[in-house]
């Protein structure tokens, strides 16, 4: 008996075959397990780059071509063979998933507590230019993971060796200048001792270094496929066990796993840089003139960052301030944005894209003219409020990171959050953040809401007849 793995945009599945089975039998079982409409319209390949296609021979056996445990790659060539699935995502003119629900809001609504930053969404439209829509099914955009193109910076880092060179230690190294020993050989980019001994220490390794760590754990082969599973906090739809949908039925196959909140060991972006100070000054002029807070979208690019092994830097080239209602204590974005299509077209021509968002949280210090209050980022306050974390998670879900190492074709996000606030000296200060993949999953499934009286605390909703919420534990 041979067990063969088949990887597709729907994930990886296994089928059992006999050595004397024909290639036609292989295609027949593949069609059944992926519930495709026809044996035609797709091809199985032995290589991820669409090399070595397998024939549909009814006489030739698979014995000499396929071994036990081999991975095959399914590439769909005709969309009409995909299973018909009804979802709440429609197709936009750009081929991007748009969630339309006029009775609800697709983004986090603005909270009523002081100093909150929310958004009022009138039609709930969210656009993701050039990315896989996070949360939509593979049948919606009908995109094979093998055909996904990662960001240019990811392709550059994937080709780099990544190892950290060390100089010869005059006390411990007793060999000549051309030799290497255990004290001076290059070390891996995820080496914990090196990251902790840096000044300042690197608390989170880069995402590409994390991938190298996973690959090293799997037989030490850098080319080994490292599977990155996205977290899901929602009941799996279209359960095949035959029970009634929630709340009338649930089983272990469709029930999401419980979630234990942990510190994420890696980050998708390691540094944020503005190309020039005029960008920031023009953005801050609105607050200086009106005293009202402001939100803007960051447009730029990603590049290799040498300050962290295999690191990524977000370079901001422009700030776009969308239509919004501002006040001293909060901001509400106005949707739809009538200028969005123009901005997207202009950014595409300039070879930049939306990479993050920025907002101000500035209050003048009445006791010190020319200074601002330091009211966040210390032990008595918070770094990001729960509402801001939810908003950041919503943006990151709408701008996912295309990743060839995930069966879904995407993993995490490079979308960054920049907060403009006061520091301990009363000066205007910038801080960059990203929420973890766990937070993204909770926000995507609408499990997390802000609290009314404590802006730093979030609340996990309880399971109801309308929504199943998995158990969330705190370590």
Secondary structure, 3 states (H helix, E strand, C coil): CEEEEEEECCEEEEEEECCCCEHHHHHHHHHHHCCCCCCCCEEEECCCCCCCECCCCCCCECCCCCCCCCEEEEEECCHHHCCCCCCCEEECCCCCEEECCCCCCCCCCCCCCCCEEEEECCCCCCCCCCCCCCCCCHHHHCCCHHHCCCCHHHHHHHHCCCCECCCCCCCCCCCCCCCCCCCCCCECCCCHHHHHHCCCCCCCEEHHHHHHHHHHHCCCCCCCCCCCCCCCCCCCCCCCCCCCCCCCCCCCCCCCCCEEECCCCEECCCEEEECCHHHHHHHHHHHHHHCCCCEEEEEEEEEEECCCCCEEEEEEEEEECCCEEECCCEEEEECCCCCHHHHHHHHHHCCCEEEEEEEECCCECCCCCCCECCCCCCCCCCCCCHHHHHHHHHHHHHCEEECCCCCCCEEEECCEEEEEEECCCCCEEEEEECCCHHHHHHHHCCCEEECCCCCCCEEECCCCCCCCCCCEEEC
